C-alpha cells in the first residue's frame, strides 16, 4: 500500500476576507478566491468580512489552510487591534495580535466593552496616549 501525503504549497499574501454561507474566502489582489480552511488559531478570520489581512498558509488548489495572519486595515480606515479583552487593574485592555503589545482601552468605551471580557475582540480607533486606544468601533470575533 502506498500513502501519499500532500501538504500543499507554502503561500504568503494579502487579500480581502469574505464571509458567506459556504464559509470564509480570501480574495487576492488579482481577484482569485481561495476557500479558507481554519484551524484553532485562525477561527477569527471567519468574522472578518470586508477586512484586509495578510496571511501565511498552505495552498492546495483553491483551498488555503490559514496559518499566521494579521489584520492590515479596518472597515472604517482606522487602525485595528485584535486580541482577548482582559482587565488590568481598573482598566480594560488587550494583547494586540498584530504587534504583541498590550493596549488599554479609553474609559469612554469601557462600559460597552465590559460585557465582552475574556472574548476575542477587534477594536478600531486611534492612539491618544501611551498604549491607550480611543475606540471608534469594535466587534467580537467568536
C-alpha positions as CSV (number, residue, x, y, z in Angstrom):
1,X,0.0,0.0,0.0
2,X,1.3,3.4,-0.9
3,X,0.4,6.5,1.0
4,X,0.9,9.9,-0.5
5,X,0.6,12.9,1.8
6,X,0.1,16.3,0.1
7,X,0.7,19.2,2.4
8,X,0.3,21.9,-0.2
9,X,2.5,24.8,-1.3
10,X,3.6,27.5,1.0
11,X,1.6,30.6,0.5
12,X,2.1,34.2,1.7
13,X,0.0,37.2,0.6
14,X,-2.7,39.6,1.4
15,X,-6.3,39.8,0.5
16,X,-9.9,40.7,1.3
17,X,-11.8,38.3,3.5
18,X,-15.4,37.4,2.5
19,X,-17.8,35.5,4.7
20,X,-20.6,33.5,3.2
21,X,-22.9,30.5,3.5
22,X,-20.1,28.2,2.4
23,X,-17.5,29.7,4.8
24,X,-14.9,32.3,4.6
25,X,-12.8,33.0,1.5
26,X,-9.9,35.2,0.7
27,X,-9.8,37.3,-2.4
28,X,-6.3,38.0,-3.6
29,X,-5.0,41.2,-5.4
30,X,-5.6,39.6,-8.8
31,X,-9.2,38.6,-8.0
32,X,-8.5,34.9,-7.3
33,X,-10.6,33.5,-4.4
34,X,-9.4,30.8,-2.0
35,X,-11.6,28.8,0.4
36,X,-10.1,29.4,3.8
37,X,-9.5,26.3,6.0
38,X,-9.4,27.5,9.6
39,X,-7.6,25.9,12.5
40,X,-8.0,26.7,16.2
41,X,-5.7,29.8,16.0
42,X,-7.4,31.2,12.8
43,X,-11.1,31.0,13.7
44,X,-11.2,34.8,14.0
45,X,-10.9,35.1,10.2
46,X,-14.4,33.8,9.8
47,X,-15.7,37.1,11.3
48,X,-13.6,39.5,9.3
49,X,-15.9,40.0,6.3
50,X,-14.6,43.1,4.4
51,X,-11.2,43.3,6.2
52,X,-7.9,43.2,4.5
53,X,-5.5,40.7,6.0
54,X,-2.0,39.3,5.4
55,X,-1.8,35.5,5.7
56,X,0.7,32.7,5.7
57,X,-0.5,29.3,5.0
58,X,-0.5,26.2,2.7
59,X,-2.4,26.2,-0.6
60,X,-3.8,23.1,-2.3
61,X,-5.8,24.1,-5.4
62,X,-8.3,26.7,-4.4
63,X,-8.1,25.8,-0.7
64,X,-5.9,27.8,1.7
65,X,-5.1,26.4,5.1
66,X,-4.7,29.5,7.3
67,X,-1.6,29.8,9.4
68,X,-0.2,33.1,10.8
69,X,-2.3,36.1,9.9
70,X,-2.6,39.8,10.7
71,X,-5.3,42.4,10.0
72,X,-4.0,45.2,7.8
73,X,-6.9,47.6,7.5
74,X,-10.2,48.2,9.3
75,X,-13.6,48.6,7.7
76,X,-13.6,52.3,8.5
77,X,-10.0,53.1,7.5
78,X,-8.8,53.2,11.2
79,X,-6.0,51.3,12.8
80,X,-7.0,47.8,14.1
81,X,-6.1,46.0,17.3
82,X,-7.2,42.4,17.9
83,X,-6.9,40.2,21.0
84,X,-8.6,38.8,24.1
85,X,-10.1,41.5,26.2
86,X,-8.9,41.5,29.8
87,X,-9.0,43.6,32.9
88,X,-5.7,45.2,34.1
89,X,-6.4,46.8,37.5
90,X,-9.3,49.2,36.9
91,X,-8.9,49.3,33.1
92,X,-9.7,47.1,30.1
93,X,-7.1,46.2,27.5
94,X,-5.8,43.5,25.1
95,X,-2.6,42.0,23.8
96,X,-2.6,43.0,20.2
97,X,-2.2,40.0,17.9
98,X,-0.7,42.3,15.2
99,X,2.3,43.6,17.1
100,X,2.3,41.8,20.5
101,X,1.9,45.0,22.6
102,X,-0.6,45.5,25.4
103,X,-3.0,48.3,24.8
104,X,-5.5,49.8,27.2
105,X,-9.0,50.9,26.1
106,X,-10.0,54.6,26.8
107,X,-12.6,54.9,29.6
108,X,-15.2,56.2,27.1
109,X,-15.5,52.6,25.6
110,X,-15.2,50.6,28.8
111,X,-19.0,50.4,29.5
112,X,-19.8,49.0,26.1
113,X,-16.8,46.6,26.1
114,X,-17.0,45.3,29.7
115,X,-19.5,42.5,28.9
116,X,-17.0,41.2,26.4
117,X,-14.3,40.4,28.9
118,X,-12.4,37.2,28.0
119,X,-13.6,37.2,24.4
120,X,-11.5,37.9,21.3
121,X,-12.4,41.4,20.1
122,X,-11.3,43.6,17.2
123,X,-11.1,47.3,18.0
124,X,-10.8,50.1,15.5
125,X,-9.6,53.5,16.7
126,X,-6.6,55.7,17.3
127,X,-3.9,56.1,19.9
128,X,-4.5,59.0,22.4
129,X,-1.7,58.2,24.8
130,X,1.0,55.7,25.5
131,X,-0.7,52.4,24.5
132,X,-4.1,53.9,25.1
133,X,-6.8,53.4,22.4
134,X,-9.8,55.7,21.7
135,X,-12.3,53.2,20.3
136,X,-14.4,54.2,17.3
137,X,-15.8,50.7,16.6
138,X,-15.4,47.2,17.8
139,X,-16.7,43.7,17.2
140,X,-16.4,40.3,18.9
141,X,-14.6,37.6,16.8
142,X,-16.1,34.5,18.3
